[in-house]
Amino acid sequence: MTESVRLLGISGSIRRNSYCTAVLQTLGEGLGGKASLDLFPLHDIPPYDPDLDAENTPDSAVALRKAIAAADGLVVISPEYNYGMSGVLKNALDWASRPAMQAPVKGKAILIMTASPAFTGGVRAQHEMRETLAGMMGRVIARPQVVIASVHEKIKDGRLTDAAAISFALAAIDDLLAEIRMLRAAGAV
């Protein structure tokens, strides 16, 4: 890509030693100049309240919307809680989905991932993530699912260390970058 690409990473975990955040940090370091990956922390996003979503929108929700709007694409990763995405992520996406039909996610290329200590790697949450983001009119890229199973055994010192998982996730980011190139060529971004 000749133009720089700005990716925004959103981790569905606010845990201090979050596996999902560690995955995003590792991937950002492995991009090799193809793109930048900035992380948006969800710690300060309040519960979605339509009564606050107008001229009273909380600063953290406004900042999330602006960060999404400024990005060329999103990398969204979640743990799996009770077969779905984390409540923290769903809440942030609810804030990011407004204003309806004009949300900053609309038309944005998005890569979804899950990571879990379970052998399933959070795969059951992927459907819910895909449905929510598609409902927001985001462009979740079609590709084999990025699922990091037994993630607790693959994180060391705050970084993903499993070579196969890193390679597969970076290939998924390459697919995301290809989608962004296609959207740019079509004048959609």
N, C-alpha and C positions, 0 to 999 in steps of 0.2 A: 504494500500500500504506500502510495506516495504521501498522502495526507496522514497526519498522526491520528490515531484512533484512541478515543477515551472510553474506557469501560468502567462501569460502576459495579462494584461487588456489594451484595447485600446478604449478610449472614442472618439466618433465622434464629440464631442463638445469641443470647446476651450473657451467657455464662463466662466467668472470668477466663477460664482456660478452654474456651469453646473450640471444639474440633472443627466446626464449620468455618470459623474465622481463621483457624490455622491453615485450612485447605486454601482459602482465598489468598492468604498472605504468601503461601508457597507458590501458588500459580502466578501471582503478580510478579514474584521474583524470577519466575521461569519464562517470562514472555520474550526475553531477549530483544527488546526494542520494537517488537511488532505492534505493541500497544501499551498504554498505561492502564493500570487497574487500581482505582481508588476505592476504599471501603467506606461505606456509610453506616455508622453504628446506630442501632435502633434503641439504645438505652433510654433516650429521652422522649420517645414518641408516646404520647398519652393514649389512653383508650379512645377509639374513634367515637366522636359525639357529633352528630349532624348539627346540633345547636351551636357548636363552636366552629363549624366549617362554613365560614363566610368571611366577614371582615374581622372576625375574632379567631381565625385559624392560628393555632399555636405555632410559634416560631420554628420548632423542630419539624413540624409537618410541612411548613413552607420550605424549609431547607431541604427536606427529602424530595419534594416535588421539583425544586430547582436543580438539585443534583441529578435527578433522573432526566430532566429536560436537557441538561448540558452534556449528558453522556451519549455516545454513539450506540452503545449497547449495554445490556445488563447481564451480569452473572449472579444468579440467585441460588443460594444453597440453604437447605433446611435440614435439621434433624427430623426424625419421624416421631411424633407424639400421638399415640392411639390411632395409628394408621393414617395420620394426616400431617400437614405441615404444622410448624409451631404456631401457637397463638400470637406470639410476638410478630412473626412474619405476616400472618393473615391481617393483623391489625395495621401494620405498616402499609400493606397493599391496599387496605380499605382507604387510608388517608391518600395514598398515591392515585387512587382511582377517580379522584374528583378534580375538577368538575367533570361530571359524566359526559362522555362522548368527546371531551377535550382534554383528558388527562394526559400527563407527560409520557405515560407508557404507550399511548396510542401509536401504533406503527413502529415501535422500538423493537429491534432484534434482541431476543432474550435467550439465554442458555440457562436451563435449570439443572440443579444437581442435588443429591441428598447424601448424607453421611450419617452413619449410625453404628453403635457398637454391635448391633444385631447382625446376624449373617445375611439378612436381606438388604442391609445397607440403606434402609429408608425408602425402598422402591415404592412402597404403597402410598407414600406422600406425594409422589411425582404426579399422579393423576389430578389430585386436588390442586397442586400448584399450577399445572398446565391449564386446568379449567378456569381457575381464578384469573390468571394472566391473560388468557384468551378472552375472557369476559370483559377485561379491561381494554381489549383491542390491541394487546401486545402481540408480537410476532415470535412466539416460542419456536425456536428452530427445531426442525425434524431431524433427528439423529438418534443413534443408540443412546439409551439412558446412561448418564453418569451417576453411578451408585458406588459409594465407598463403604463397603462392609467391614466389620471389625475395626472401625476407624480408631478406636482406643488403643489398638496395638500398632497403628501405623503413624502415630503422631509422637514425635520426640522433640523436646525443647521448643514447642510451639510451631513446629513445621511438619508437614506431611513428608514421610520418608520412604513410602512404598513406591518404588520406581515404576511399576506397572500402572498404579493408580495415577501417578503424576503424568505419565506419558499419555494415558487415555484421556485424562481431563484436559491436558494441553492440546490434544488433537481436537477435542470438542471446542475449545476456544478458537482453534483454526477454522472450524466450521462456522462459528459465530462471526469471525472476521470476514469469511467469504460471504456470509449473508449481508453484512454491513457493506461490503464492496458492491454487491449486487444492488442493494438499496440506493447507494450513492450513484451508481451508474444509471439507475432508473430515475434519479432526481427525487427520490422519496425521502431523503434525509439531507 
